Amino acid sequence: MSKAAVIRYETKPEAAEENQRLVEEVFAALDKARPEGLRYTTLRLEDGVTFVHVVLTEGDADPLPELPEFQAFAQGIGERIVSPPVRGGAQVIGSYRFLSE
């Protein structure tokens, strides 16, 4: 069974570049580890401070929290953001070349 989540938050302006750098490190680690059952994308909106993460997992396991790079990203997020992230479940209705390689 697949699960989808959308996480949205706003960083402090002075922390947006650092947040992006940490996100990029997570993606570099994912490229190396290539965990099964995970589809993940992050968008930085045009305001420069809002980030949206879309996570799709198959089964019960979520490999993201196991990555040291994700742990480093998550560890300091409270210092980089304006208010707590808003996380919500989601259902994929359709996708055109967005979630496949």
N, C-alpha and C positions, 0 to 999 in steps of 0.2 A: 504494500500500500504506500503510495507516495504522499508526502506532506509538503505543503508550500507555506512559506512565511515571507512577509514583507516588513522590513525594519526601516524606519525613517527617523532621522535626527538632524539637528542643526548644530554645527560646530561654532565655536567662537571664531571670529574672523582670523585672529592670529594663530589659530590651531588648525585651520583647514588644510594647509600644505602638509603638516605633520601627519594628520589623519590620512590623507591620501597616500603618503609614503608608507604608512603602516599597512594600509589596505593592499597596496601594491606588493608588499612583502608577503602578505597572506597568499596572494595569487601566484607569486613565484614559488612559494612552498607547495601550493596545490599542483602546479605544473610538474614539480618533481615527484610528489607523492602519488598523484593521480588516483585519489581514492574512488572506489566504486560507489555508485548510488548517490552521487552528489552532483547537483547542477547549481551554480552560484554566479551571480553577477552583482556588480556594484556600479551605481550611477552617481555622478556628482552633478547636481543640477546647476542651471545657468547662474543662479545667485552666488555660486562659488562656495557656499557654506552648508548647503543641504545635501545629505547623502541618503541614497536609497539602496538597500541591499535586498536582493531577491534570492531566496534559498529554497531549493527543492531537494528533498531527500527521499530515497526509496527505503522502505523498511523502517525499523525503529532506531537504527544507529545514525548519529550525526557526527561525521568525522571532523568537522571544523574545530570543536573545542579541544580536540586532541593535539592539534598543531601548535608547536611552541610559538610560531609567528602570530597565530590567532590569539593565543593567550597574552602575548605582548600587546597586541592591538586592544584587546578587551580590558587589560589591566588598568590602563590610564584613561579610558574613555570618559570617565566622569570629570576629568580635568579639562577635556577638550570640547565638551558639549555645553550648550546653553540650557537644555532641559533633558530629562530622561528620554531615551529612545522610545518610539511608539512601535510596538510589534503587533502584527495581526496575522491571523491565518489567511490563506488565500486559496482559490481554486483556479487552476489553469483552464481557461476556456478555449484558447487557441494560441498558436505560436507559429510564426513564419521564420524559420532559420534563426531563431533567437536562442533556443535551448538545445540545439544540436550542433555538433562539430562539423 
